[in-house]
Amino acid sequence: MKSLQKRLLSSPTSPALNIRTMKAMNPKRLSSFLAVLGFIVVFIISLSAVKSTQTFEGYFKKSSSIVGSPPDQGHMDYNETGKVEFNGIKKAEWCIEPQYPPLPFEDCKFKEFLFRYPMNGGLTNALHFALKGAIWAYEENVCYFIDERGPNPAQMAERDPPLENIDPFFERYFEPMSLPRDHEKVKWAMKFHKFVEPDYFQINYHEYGRFNAGLLPIDDPLRHKRRDLQSLFVYDKDNIWVKKYMMRRLFRILPRMRDIACSRLSNYGLDEEYLALSIRRGDKELEVELVSSLQPYIDEAEVAIKTHFGGKVPKIFVASDDCSVMDDIRKVRPGWEFVGECDNATEQNGFILKSARHWTEEQTDKHYEKFVTEMIAMASAKYFVGVSTTNVSFWIYFMRHMDAHDDTWVFVDSDLVPY
């Protein structure tokens, strides 16, 4: 391409380099010359554009809809009423192939070190850590590696003998979220100790400006600060939009898991807009008691029915890791139709992370099939009612549709909203 441009523009016989020749031309001949020169310039620009397009197609893996620059966010005011078209759960965003390309893990400008992110805590805690870490890496244009092995294995994957650790864990259910362990850049960084390893508090401090954050009043302007991710051609975008966009490129459910989850949800008859409740009641053994009464959830559901469902009670999907909740809530509102994975599960005392150390691969798969099904159901609901004391809520907030706004989201224990 460069040699072609040089020949076209720098030939010794080209009149473009001889001002006296141009002056000597009669007007008619000069006009013809300028027309030819213009054609040559347009031709060169066209070839450059084709080459640029080919470069972008190599930079991003092709997807069904987006290659290169991110979509225009348009007018996004998450404090206003949003409208998301719903044509049944089988056609919902998380039940079809991803509409955004995966992240370009290998493309990073600065190669002197890598970010290394351990995967600690429960699934949504680890995923949120990975999302904030990936955003930081692309802000700095540095490659990163999600490490679920160690020196300490991810708690979700660690098993007591004689059971073996689940390895890999994340790629058992999701597409890769970073460079793989056997990548040359990762092996080089391990050999020469070229990792930067931010901990939980450092990640939060970078993302929020304080160590412990993630919730703000709904009208706080900090929720909608403008952000750039220049390495991904993201410029001057709303903070919430950026996180939703990045999540869709980072978090990609494997087709097998997606099919299992969405087939289950389809069997619940989620063909029309529905409401989702995420209920927790003093679970996880070491945690303090949360909202033990179901009445706050019922109260918020009744408000949503009036404001968003025209007064008609919709089907209500219930997600909980305390499955005794299903019988209890049906007794509170026997005339309402509640559905959920808990009708076919046995988790009666809440999910306790350390109990996973005794799970077989089959038990592990059953738990995360249920969890992924619930995640898709909560993210696809027209209206969400939950609690602010679980990482599940924070993850679901950004899984919800790009056009889902804050008028369809409420916590029973807080007036604050994720950001």
C-alpha positions, 0 to 999 in steps of 0.5 A: 500500500505504501509503495503504491502511494509513493509511486502515484504521488512521487513519480518524477514524471508527475506534473504534481511535483513541477509547479512551472509545468502547472503554470504553463498549462492552458486552463482546459488542460489544467482542468483535465489534470486536476480531474485526474489528480482528484480521481487518483486521490479518491482511489488511494483513500478508498484503498486505505479505507479497505485496508483499515476495515480489514485491520479492524476485522482482524482486531475484533473477532467477527460477530453477528452484528458488531465489528469494530466501533461500539454501537451508539448509545443514543439518548440514555437517561437511566432515571427515565422510564425505559421500554424494552420489547419482549417477545418471549423468553426464547427470544430474550437477549441472553437466550440467543447468540451474543450480539457483541464480539468477545474482547480482544484479549491479545491486543494491548499496547503496553506489554511490560506487565500484565494484570492478574486477577484472582477469582475469590468468593461466590460466582457473582462476586468473582464475575464482578471483580473480573468485570471491573478488572477488565475495564481497568485493563482496557483503560490502561491498554494492558493485557490481563489474566484471570487466575482461578488456580492460585496460589489459592484455587478459586473457592467455587472450584476447590474440593476436599480430597478425595475429590479433585478441584474443578479445573477449569471452572469458569470455562466449564460454563462460560467462554474465556474471559481473559488470556489463557494460562498457557498463553506465551504472554502469561507464561512470560509474566509468570516466569519473570514476575511481571504481574500487577495484582490489585486486590478487592479494595484496590479494584473498588478504589479505582472504580469508585474512588473509595474502598467500599462502594457500588451504591448511590442515590438514583439521581447522583451524577457520579452514576452517569460520569462519562468514560473512555476506553480508547483501546476499544474505541469507546469515547465519552460514554455513560458509566452504566452503558460502559459496564453493560457493554463491557459485560456483554463482551466479557460474560458469554454463557456457553451454548450448552448452558444457555440452551439448558437454562432457556429451555427450563425458562420456556417450560415455565411459560414466560411468553409475556412480560413478567416480574422477578423477585430475588429473595434472600432470608438469612442464608450463607450461615455466617451472614447476618439475617437479611430481610426475613419477612416476605411482606416487603417483596409483596409490597414492592410487587404490588407497586410494580403491578400498578405502575408497570403491568396495568394492574394485572398480576403477571407471572412472577419468577422467584430466584432464591438460594433458600428454596423453602421460600416457594411454599411460604410466598404461595401461602402469602399470595395464593392467587398469584402464579409463582414459578422458579427453579426452586420447585425442582431443587433441594437447597433448603438452607441457602447456598454456603460456599464452603459446602461446595468443597464436598460437591461432586462434578454432577452436584456442581453442574446442577447448582450452576445450571440452576444459578445461570437459569435464575440469572437469565430469568432475573435479567430478562424480567420487565421488573426486578425486586431484590435486596442490596446485600448480595452480589447477585443483584449488582451483577443482574443490574448490568445484565439487564437490557441496555434499554432497561432503566431504573424505573423497573428496579427496586431494592426492598432494603435500600433506596440506593441503586447500583452504578 
